[in-house]
């Protein structure tokens, strides 16, 4: 059954989203258009707010008191689209087939650096930079953690924020490596596990100590 036309909670959610894609509306206006009670609509809108899909867009004058206008967050249409994962998968496959291995990796790393440049480069010591990079991963929907192994920091997590791209070609993982390098300014090694139960694992290599020049004091 098409969820947009079902009568369950998911169908109600989709119908509200359709209305808000067109314009911000009050609870009363949505309830009238959907032939539902205001309490039922209010519950669904509250859920959309918790999911980071909808938000308050101001107020309008009412007979007794102002009513809140609700609308979708900027970029919510991207989150709701089912076309993006499929399009990314096909795009990676096309690039993989059309480009040489060296050029494909160059393109993936450039894309990763551009993604990383959306956030200010992390500053501070190695630990602080790694933690800031993990927080940025969180904004991308990744659930990652930092551990310390043999004096090196390891960023790891189940699943992959660009899993669709990596499933199309595992070399796309180099874009995540480049993104982390752009964010931290550090060398990042890749030890990811690919397949059905994928797991991200990036090893942060500490900065190399500058070599002494001949003649320097010892």
Long-range contacts (C-beta under 8 A, 24 or more apart in sequence): 9-44, 12-36, 12-40, 12-44, 13-44, 13-47, 13-48, 16-41, 16-44, 16-45, 16-48, 17-48, 17-53, 17-72, 17-80, 20-54, 20-70, 20-71, 20-72, 21-72, 21-77, 23-71, 24-57, 24-58, 24-69, 24-70, 24-71, 25-69, 25-70, 25-71, 26-60, 26-67, 26-68, 26-69, 26-70, 27-67, 27-68, 27-70, 28-67, 30-70, 45-70, 52-76, 52-79, 53-79, 53-80, 85-164, 86-164, 88-162, 88-164, 88-165, 88-168, 89-164, 89-165, 89-167, 89-168, 90-168, 92-165, 92-168, 92-169, 92-172, 93-168, 93-169, 96-168, 96-169, 96-171, 101-171, 104-169, 104-171, 105-171, 105-174, 108-171, 108-172, 108-174, 108-175, 108-178, 109-174, 109-175, 109-177, 109-178, 110-178, 111-175, 111-178, 112-174, 112-175, 112-176, 112-177, 112-178, 112-179, 112-182, 113-178, 113-179, 113-181, 113-182, 115-175, 115-179, 115-182, 116-178, 116-179, 116-180, 116-181, 116-182, 116-183, 117-182, 119-183, 121-182, 121-183, 121-184, 121-185, 122-183, 122-184, 122-185, 126-153, 126-184, 126-186, 126-204, 126-206, 126-207, 127-153, 129-183, 129-184, 129-185, 129-186, 130-155, 130-184, 130-186, 130-204, 132-183, 132-184, 133-180, 133-183, 133-184, 136-183, 137-161, 142-200, 144-200, 151-206, 152-203, 152-204, 152-205, 152-206, 153-203, 153-204, 154-201, 154-202, 154-203, 154-204, 155-180, 155-200, 155-201, 155-202, 155-204, 156-199, 156-200, 156-201, 156-202, 157-199, 157-200, 158-197, 158-198, 158-199, 158-200, 159-198, 159-199, 159-200, 160-192, 160-198, 160-200, 163-198, 166-192, 166-194, 166-198, 170-194, 176-200, 176-202, 177-202, 180-204
